[in-house]
Every structure is written in structure tokens, then in C-alpha cells.
Amino acid sequence: MIPLPYTVGVRTYTPAAPDAHNNPAETYAPPVEVAAIWWPGGSSEPAVPGHDRVIVDLVLVVASTTSIGPYDRVMVGGKEFEVIGYPEDFDHGPWWQPGCTPVNLRAVEA
């Protein structure tokens, strides 16, 4: 078992009815503490090269059993980040299942 020495707060996204201007409203649950393995610094370079590029500010590595998905918010080191897409899955390899998954995050500007 890989140790989980850090704790972050995850706020689950829930879509709500559009506002008076027909813009989608965003609601988030109160933060839930989640154990994390590590997070390396981010990069200004895209995580995956290609035509549709996304800047990843931070990659958070959590246990594979962690429930986290697109648009969720994560508090890491006093800063808020939004989950970009679904977590990556490395637990279905033929030789090794690490039990952890990287989650791509983008900084939330107030």
C-alpha cells in the first residue's frame, strides 16, 4: 500500500438550474477531506501535446478509490483548483496496479 501523507479538501460539483440570464449555475458541496499521495509543481506547458491543449497548473495524485470528477474543486496548500476532465487510470496494467491516480487541476482565479 502506498502511503497517503497529505490531506486536501474536495468540493463536489453539482449542476444547478440556469440563472436569470440562462447561464449555468454552479454549486459545490462543502469540502470533504481526502488523503493524497503527492503533488508535483505545475507547468505552463500542456500536459498532452495536440490540437486541443489544456494548461495544467497542478497534478494531484490520490488513491484510486477517491471519488473525484470533472468540475470538482480541490483545496491544495491554501489554493483552490478545478478538476480538468476525469482522473487518469493506471490500475489496469498487466504487471502493476499502483492504486493511485493522477488528477489534472487548473487554478481558480477569484
LUMKOL-204340 format. One record per residue (C-alpha): residue number from 1; x, y, z; residue in three letters. Coordinates in pm, whole numbers, plus 32768, in hexadecimal, padded with zeros to 4 digits. Example, Ala and Ser with C-alpha at 12.3 -4.5 7.8 and 13.67 -1.06 7.14 Angstrom:
<pt seq="1" xx="84CE" yy="7E3E" zz="830C" type="Ala"/>
<pt seq="2" xx="8557" yy="7F96" zz="82CA" type="Ser"/>
% end
This chain:
<pt seq="1" xx="8000" yy="8000" zz="8000" type="Met"/>
<pt seq="2" xx="8083" yy="8156" zz="7FA1" type="Ile"/>
<pt seq="3" xx="8080" yy="824E" zz="80C5" type="Pro"/>
<pt seq="4" xx="7F90" yy="8376" zz="80B7" type="Leu"/>
<pt seq="5" xx="8045" yy="8480" zz="8189" type="Pro"/>
<pt seq="6" xx="7F87" yy="85B9" zz="8119" type="Tyr"/>
<pt seq="7" xx="7E22" yy="8633" zz="8139" type="Thr"/>
<pt seq="8" xx="7D65" yy="870D" zz="8040" type="Val"/>
<pt seq="9" xx="7BFD" yy="8787" zz="8039" type="Gly"/>
<pt seq="10" xx="7B17" yy="871A" zz="7F1B" type="Val"/>
<pt seq="11" xx="79D7" yy="87DD" zz="7ECF" type="Arg"/>
<pt seq="12" xx="78F1" yy="8712" zz="7DED" type="Thr"/>
<pt seq="13" xx="7852" yy="87CD" zz="7CC8" type="Tyr"/>
<pt seq="14" xx="76DB" yy="87BD" zz="7C94" type="Thr"/>
<pt seq="15" xx="763B" yy="8863" zz="7B64" type="Pro"/>
<pt seq="16" xx="7516" yy="8941" zz="7BBE" type="Ala"/>
<pt seq="17" xx="73FC" yy="89E6" zz="7AFD" type="Ala"/>
<pt seq="18" xx="746A" yy="8B05" zz="7A1B" type="Pro"/>
<pt seq="19" xx="745D" yy="8C64" zz="7AAD" type="Asp"/>
<pt seq="20" xx="7382" yy="8D82" zz="7A2D" type="Ala"/>
<pt seq="21" xx="746F" yy="8DB5" zz="7906" type="His"/>
<pt seq="22" xx="7468" yy="8C42" zz="78AB" type="Asn"/>
<pt seq="23" xx="75CF" yy="8C12" zz="7920" type="Asn"/>
<pt seq="24" xx="7612" yy="8AC4" zz="79C8" type="Pro"/>
<pt seq="25" xx="7624" yy="8AEF" zz="7B3F" type="Ala"/>
<pt seq="26" xx="7732" yy="8A3A" zz="7C00" type="Glu"/>
<pt seq="27" xx="770A" yy="89AC" zz="7D5C" type="Thr"/>
<pt seq="28" xx="780B" yy="88F5" zz="7E2B" type="Tyr"/>
<pt seq="29" xx="77E8" yy="881A" zz="7F5D" type="Ala"/>
<pt seq="30" xx="78AC" yy="8875" zz="8095" type="Pro"/>
<pt seq="31" xx="7A14" yy="87F4" zz="8087" type="Pro"/>
<pt seq="32" xx="7A55" yy="868A" zz="80E7" type="Val"/>
<pt seq="33" xx="7BB1" yy="8628" zz="8159" type="Glu"/>
<pt seq="34" xx="7C60" yy="8539" zz="806B" type="Val"/>
<pt seq="35" xx="7DB2" yy="8492" zz="809C" type="Ala"/>
<pt seq="36" xx="7EB3" yy="84DD" zz="7F8E" type="Ala"/>
<pt seq="37" xx="7FFF" yy="8441" zz="7F30" type="Ile"/>
<pt seq="38" xx="80AF" yy="856F" zz="7E9A" type="Trp"/>
<pt seq="39" xx="8097" yy="8691" zz="7DA9" type="Trp"/>
<pt seq="40" xx="81B6" yy="8707" zz="7CD2" type="Pro"/>
<pt seq="41" xx="81C7" yy="886E" zz="7C5C" type="Gly"/>
<pt seq="42" xx="8101" yy="88CE" zz="7B29" type="Gly"/>
<pt seq="43" xx="8180" yy="8938" zz="79D7" type="Ser"/>
<pt seq="44" xx="8127" yy="8A3C" zz="78D7" type="Ser"/>
<pt seq="45" xx="814D" yy="8930" zz="77CD" type="Glu"/>
<pt seq="46" xx="8020" yy="885B" zz="776A" type="Pro"/>
<pt seq="47" xx="800F" yy="8709" zz="7815" type="Ala"/>
<pt seq="48" xx="7FC5" yy="865B" zz="76CA" type="Val"/>
<pt seq="49" xx="8034" yy="86F2" zz="757F" type="Pro"/>
<pt seq="50" xx="7F2F" yy="8710" zz="7471" type="Gly"/>
<pt seq="51" xx="7E3A" yy="87FD" zz="73D0" type="His"/>
<pt seq="52" xx="7D56" yy="8826" zz="74FF" type="Asp"/>
<pt seq="53" xx="7E4A" yy="8890" zz="760E" type="Arg"/>
<pt seq="54" xx="7DFA" yy="88C0" zz="777B" type="Val"/>
<pt seq="55" xx="7EE4" yy="8968" zz="786F" type="Ile"/>
<pt seq="56" xx="7F0B" yy="8899" zz="79AB" type="Val"/>
<pt seq="57" xx="7F6F" yy="8967" zz="7ADA" type="Asp"/>
<pt seq="58" xx="7F95" yy="8842" zz="7BCA" type="Leu"/>
<pt seq="59" xx="7F83" yy="86C6" zz="7BC2" type="Val"/>
<pt seq="60" xx="7EF8" yy="8631" zz="7D03" type="Leu"/>
<pt seq="61" xx="7F2E" yy="84BD" zz="7D43" type="Val"/>
<pt seq="62" xx="7E25" yy="8415" zz="7E1A" type="Val"/>
<pt seq="63" xx="7DB8" yy="82B2" zz="7E67" type="Ala"/>
<pt seq="64" xx="7D00" yy="820A" zz="7D46" type="Ser"/>
<pt seq="65" xx="7BD0" yy="81DD" zz="7E25" type="Thr"/>
<pt seq="66" xx="7BA6" yy="8356" zz="7E4E" type="Thr"/>
<pt seq="67" xx="7A62" yy="83D8" zz="7DBB" type="Ser"/>
<pt seq="68" xx="7ABE" yy="850A" zz="7CEE" type="Ile"/>
<pt seq="69" xx="7A47" yy="8585" zz="7B9D" type="Gly"/>
<pt seq="70" xx="7A38" yy="86A1" zz="7AA3" type="Pro"/>
<pt seq="71" xx="79F0" yy="8800" zz="7B2B" type="Tyr"/>
<pt seq="72" xx="7A25" yy="8796" zz="7C96" type="Asp"/>
<pt seq="73" xx="7AF4" yy="888F" zz="7D5E" type="Arg"/>
<pt seq="74" xx="7C26" yy="882C" zz="7E2A" type="Val"/>
<pt seq="75" xx="7CD2" yy="88F5" zz="7F3A" type="Met"/>
<pt seq="76" xx="7E49" yy="88B2" zz="7F31" type="Val"/>
<pt seq="77" xx="7F3C" yy="8977" zz="8006" type="Gly"/>
<pt seq="78" xx="7E42" yy="8A91" zz="8040" type="Gly"/>
<pt seq="79" xx="7DF5" yy="8ABC" zz="7ECD" type="Lys"/>
<pt seq="80" xx="7CBE" yy="8A4F" zz="7E0F" type="Glu"/>
<pt seq="81" xx="7CD2" yy="8981" zz="7CCF" type="Phe"/>
<pt seq="82" xx="7BCF" yy="88F3" zz="7BDF" type="Glu"/>
<pt seq="83" xx="7BE2" yy="878C" zz="7B62" type="Val"/>
<pt seq="84" xx="7C21" yy="8778" zz="79EB" type="Ile"/>
<pt seq="85" xx="7B77" yy="8645" zz="7956" type="Gly"/>
<pt seq="86" xx="7B79" yy="84F3" zz="79FF" type="Tyr"/>
<pt seq="87" xx="7C9C" yy="846A" zz="7ACD" type="Pro"/>
<pt seq="88" xx="7D98" yy="8396" zz="7A0F" type="Glu"/>
<pt seq="89" xx="7D87" yy="821E" zz="7A4A" type="Asp"/>
<pt seq="90" xx="7EC4" yy="814D" zz="7A67" type="Phe"/>
<pt seq="91" xx="7E2D" yy="802C" zz="7B2D" type="Asp"/>
<pt seq="92" xx="7DE4" yy="7F4A" zz="7A05" type="His"/>
<pt seq="93" xx="7F45" yy="7EF8" zz="7994" type="Gly"/>
<pt seq="94" xx="7FBC" yy="7D92" zz="7962" type="Pro"/>
<pt seq="95" xx="80D4" yy="7D99" zz="7A67" type="Trp"/>
<pt seq="96" xx="808B" yy="7EA3" zz="7B69" type="Trp"/>
<pt seq="97" xx="7F5F" yy="7F58" zz="7BF9" type="Gln"/>
<pt seq="98" xx="7FE4" yy="807E" zz="7CC5" type="Pro"/>
<pt seq="99" xx="7E9B" yy="80CB" zz="7D76" type="Gly"/>
<pt seq="100" xx="7EC2" yy="823E" zz="7D31" type="Cys"/>
<pt seq="101" xx="7E45" yy="8329" zz="7C25" type="Thr"/>
<pt seq="102" xx="7EBB" yy="847E" zz="7BA8" type="Pro"/>
<pt seq="103" xx="7DB8" yy="8594" zz="7B98" type="Val"/>
<pt seq="104" xx="7DFB" yy="86C0" zz="7AB5" type="Asn"/>
<pt seq="105" xx="7DA4" yy="880E" zz="7B56" type="Leu"/>
<pt seq="106" xx="7D83" yy="8976" zz="7ADF" type="Arg"/>
<pt seq="107" xx="7DA5" yy="8A9B" zz="7BD3" type="Ala"/>
<pt seq="108" xx="7C62" yy="8B55" zz="7C23" type="Val"/>
<pt seq="109" xx="7C86" yy="8CCD" zz="7C14" type="Glu"/>
<pt seq="110" xx="7B97" yy="8D93" zz="7CED" type="Ala"/>
% end
